[in-house]
Amino acid sequence: MRAFCLAIATALMAAGAANAATLTEGTGAAEFSHDWKNPTIVAAGVDHISGSWDVQNDHDILGFTSLKAGAQTITLTFSPKTPIGATDWSFSAGGELRYQTYAPKYSAWEGTTFGRVALNHANRGGDFTYALNLGDDFAGVLYLGLYGTHGSLNYNIAVPGNAVAEPQPAPVPLPAGAALLPAGVAALALLRRRRKAR
């Protein structure tokens, strides 16, 4: 009985699942745009993005124009391209993270800073995860400016609010007798308990 209920719950949760996709820099359309006048627009349905900062002043400017409205969290995680060895004393890489809720109008450095990445030999084992928390008043348009200023790093962005919800199937009407099924199952369970008690 418990397994049956678990199977139903799992099926119901799967029915509300979302379609998701990953966008990786360097595949398909090549590099992400560094031109603030022409950001890379991320299509609806892409909820994970993978990119990198390869050289000094490597800027990636991304636009999300179909995010769900309302409160949500965007998560960015940075890591070195190759492990930093015990004697890589001079390793240093980082940059600045900015966001705004409208397309850039005047320059690449518009928006609000929500994080500064600074990865080096001394802190190489740290957690370089940055969260951008959008409030209830968020309207669904977001531009991210990822400004790599020095060194080389990989990054991953999780944007669950950009996934596309699958259409819900129309409810299937139950036969008249199906409404009595839960009562019958409960009666059988009660009868089984009484038999065990004897």
C-alpha positions, 0 to 999 in steps of 0.5 A: 500500500505504501509503495502504491501511494509513493508511486502515485506521488512520484507520478504527480510530481513528475507531471509538474516537472519542467523542461530544462537545457544547458547552454555552454559557451563555445558550442553552437554560437561560439563565445558569449557576447562581451558587447554591452549593446548586444548581450547574449540573450538566453532562450527560455528553457535554459536553466544552466549556463557554463562559461569561462573567463580565459584572458584578462578583461574577458567580459560575458554579458547575458540577458534573460528576457523570459524568466518567471516573475517573482522571488527566485535565486540565481546561483553562480559557481566559479572554479579554476580551469585546472586544479591549483597545485601546492606550488602554484603560488602565483595563481590568481583569477577573478572579476566582478559580478553585476546585474540589472533588470533592464538592458544596458543603456550607457556602458558595460559597467552598469548595474549593481555589484553582487559579488567579487570573485578573487581566487588564489593559491591561499584560498583555492579550497574555498567555496566560490558560490554567489547567490543573486536573490531576486525579490517578489517585485522582480518582473522577469527581465535580468541582465548579468555582467560577468567581468573577468578582470584577470586569470582564467576560471570556469563558471556555472550558472543555475537559473531555475526560473528560466525553465519552461514548465511542461503543460499539465495534462487535462484531468481524466474523469474517474469512473463513478465506482473509482470514488469508492476505491479509497474507502474499500482499500481502507476497509481491507486494511482495517479487516487485515489488522483485526485478523492479525490481532486475533 
